[in-house]
Amino acid sequence: MSSEITDAHAEGSEHGEHETMTKKRIWKVFFILLGITCVEFFIALYLAPHHLIAANIVNPIYIILTLFKAFYIVGYFMHLKFEKMDMALAIIIPILFIIGLILVLTNESHYWIDLRL
Amino acid sequence: MSTAVAQQIDEVKSTPWSGGRSPFNAEYGKMMMWFFLLSDAFTFSSLLISYGALRFSAPVWPAPSLVFQSFPGLIEHGAPLVFVGLMTFILIMSSVTMVLAVEAGHRNAKKEVVWWMIGTIIGGVMFLGCQAMEWTHLHSEGFWWGHTPTKETLQEFFNKGVPFVQQQNTSQQFANLFFTITGFHGFHVFSGVIINIIITVNVLLGTYQKRGSYLMVEKVGLYWHFVDLVWVFVFTFFYLV
């Protein structure tokens, strides 16, 4: 099934691959990245100090915005969105191991807290 | 009957993984750069997740808005995140000039590639300069590997009522992790600048014009964007959270 998708993708991008990142698109992605960073500053410098946003959702918001920025950098600047689907998966799927490390070390740090008490 | 069988065989042969062509449709060096970056992503995430675990288990932590509130050389206090904001902007900007160099390379426009590459190098050098100033500032306050500021200085970075021993322990962890992780990232920026310079010299010498493709620019571009990507995470976890 995945090969069908890849074939369809390849036909569309075989000759058009180099045209996918036009100057216009580059600047569009730049302004998206800049905009997300400005939102983060707005939260950090205005919303959070004035308690206009619940303290416990501030960090998850930062992390989600960061992941958005990562998506735009990897997808557009690093061109991964326009590569073959199989190659993109070969890069992205191993990243899932990192989630494993996050889970393990979060659990471990809970244990460290208990040790201190 | 026989034509039906032949068609079936042809169909099997046409899939990307049935041999005869590169299933990823990517040049060898470019694919290897991707796999190197994957391994580098593991290294950085190990560092950042260790930082997260240590910080999460610590009873207190120096507040980023209090530690990073100076613009070295201009404003001593009361400007949280302004300097790091400038650093982030410089790095995103140099990522844009890099991707513009790659775009110019696709059009075989040698002159444009050179100018955008020079812009990228300038951005990288500016970022390194900013980081040197940030390090010098923190070092002058007393933070370093194995060193924490004096009792009076430390109190500025915590809410009132936190015992000194706790302040000292947690600041030590903060200093070690901060200098290790930003140092490792800064080393990546430094090597990126060196590689960019080498590639720019090659572009000027006409190496890629003779070769007929500016794929090398694209490969160093991948590395440079990765450095920017790591900074996005360092920025979030050290300066915002």
Interface residues (C-beta under 8 A of the other chain):
Chain A: S3 T6 D7 A10 E14 H18 M21 T22 K23 I26 W27 F30 L33 L34 T37 E40 F41 A44 L45 P49 N59 Y62 I63 L65 T66 K69 A70 I73 V74 F77 M78 H79 E83 K84 D86 M87 A90 I91 P94 I95 F97 I98 L101 I102 L105 T106 E108 S109 H110 W112 I113 R116
Chain B: S14 T15 P16 W17 P23 F24 N25 A26 M31 W34 F35 L38 A41 F42 S45 S46 I49 S50 G52 A53 L54 F56 S57 P59 S65 P80 L81 G85 T88 F89 I92 M93 S95 V96 M98 V99 L100 V102 E103 H106 E218 G221 L222 H225 F226 D228 L229 V232 F233 T236 L240 V241
